[in-house]
């Protein structure tokens, strides 16, 4: 469950500008602010089922955006490269200047 939440949070970060304000509100409240479905439904005066359906549809949309654009996948790949580069640079004393530049880049 934690992996799914982390993934959805990243996808939301990358693609939130493609969502409607209502979708953004529901996702922010549910995933970022940890509101329950009942609390969200009370805030918007809709049924709990309506909130649930909207969140599930929005999750599917985020996954669809990721399939097409692959921003999260590319982000993870870049992070892995940065981590590898950091490891290599830490092992070489003469590379300390490069390591500081890499840290700045992160």
C-alpha positions as semicolon CSV with decimal commas, in nm:
position;residue;x (nm);y (nm);z (nm)
1;X;0,000;0,000;0,000
2;X;0,285;0,240;0,081
3;X;0,442;0,178;-0,262
4;X;0,112;0,260;-0,432
5;X;0,070;0,578;-0,227
6;X;0,425;0,688;-0,307
7;X;0,375;0,618;-0,677
8;X;0,043;0,805;-0,689
9;X;0,201;1,100;-0,505
10;X;0,480;1,118;-0,763
11;X;0,238;1,084;-1,053
12;X;0,023;1,356;-0,898
13;X;0,328;1,583;-0,870
14;X;0,411;1,533;-1,236
15;X;0,062;1,546;-1,386
16;X;-0,156;1,752;-1,152
17;X;-0,174;2,041;-1,398
18;X;-0,362;1,808;-1,635
19;X;-0,638;1,744;-1,378
20;X;-0,952;1,941;-1,307
21;X;-0,964;2,149;-0,987
22;X;-1,206;1,897;-0,832
23;X;-0,977;1,606;-0,913
24;X;-0,678;1,795;-0,769
25;X;-0,871;1,875;-0,451
26;X;-0,981;1,516;-0,395
27;X;-0,631;1,378;-0,463
28;X;-0,461;1,637;-0,241
29;X;-0,698;1,572;0,045
30;X;-0,683;1,192;0,013
31;X;-0,315;1,135;-0,062
32;X;-0,132;1,440;0,067
33;X;-0,343;1,546;0,365
34;X;-0,457;1,192;0,457
35;X;-0,829;1,273;0,475
36;X;-1,069;0,979;0,480
37;X;-1,327;0,934;0,206
38;X;-1,596;1,030;0,458
39;X;-1,419;1,353;0,550
40;X;-1,379;1,449;0,186
41;X;-1,741;1,367;0,109
42;X;-1,856;1,590;0,396
43;X;-1,635;1,875;0,276
44;X;-1,782;1,866;-0,074
45;X;-2,135;1,757;0,022
46;X;-2,125;1,447;-0,199
47;X;-2,149;1,078;-0,126
48;X;-1,853;0,876;-0,008
49;X;-1,897;0,657;-0,317
50;X;-1,872;0,962;-0,545
51;X;-1,541;1,059;-0,385
52;X;-1,412;0,701;-0,412
53;X;-1,511;0,677;-0,779
54;X;-1,352;1,012;-0,861
55;X;-1,025;0,918;-0,689
56;X;-1,009;0,580;-0,867
57;X;-1,081;0,741;-1,207
58;X;-0,817;1,005;-1,139
59;X;-0,562;0,739;-1,042
60;X;-0,635;0,562;-1,371
61;X;-0,589;0,890;-1,559
62;X;-0,254;0,949;-1,387
63;X;-0,140;0,600;-1,483
64;X;-0,254;0,662;-1,840
65;X;-0,058;0,989;-1,853
66;X;0,247;0,804;-1,722
67;X;0,209;0,533;-1,986
68;X;0,207;0,798;-2,257
69;X;0,457;1,052;-2,123
70;X;0,675;0,845;-1,886
71;X;0,787;1,143;-1,677
72;X;0,802;0,937;-1,355
73;X;0,995;0,654;-1,524
74;X;1,249;0,903;-1,661
75;X;1,275;1,072;-1,322
76;X;1,355;0,738;-1,153
77;X;1,615;0,657;-1,419
78;X;1,783;0,998;-1,370
79;X;1,783;0,949;-0,992
80;X;1,954;0,612;-1,031
81;X;2,221;0,765;-1,255
82;X;2,281;1,047;-1,007
83;X;2,311;0,792;-0,724
84;X;2,562;0,585;-0,925
85;X;2,762;0,894;-1,014
86;X;2,764;1,005;-0,651
87;X;2,894;0,665;-0,542
88;X;3,174;0,671;-0,799
89;X;3,274;1,028;-0,716
90;X;3,282;0,959;-0,342
91;X;3,540;0,688;-0,404
92;X;3,785;0,926;-0,573
93;X;3,948;1,209;-0,380
94;X;4,029;1,413;-0,689
95;X;3,661;1,418;-0,780
96;X;3,550;1,620;-0,475
97;X;3,486;1,929;-0,688
98;X;3,270;1,724;-0,922
99;X;3,087;1,578;-0,623
100;X;3,000;1,924;-0,494
101;X;2,868;2,019;-0,838
102;X;2,662;1,700;-0,848
103;X;2,516;1,774;-0,503
104;X;2,421;2,119;-0,627
105;X;2,253;1,962;-0,928
106;X;2,045;1,734;-0,706
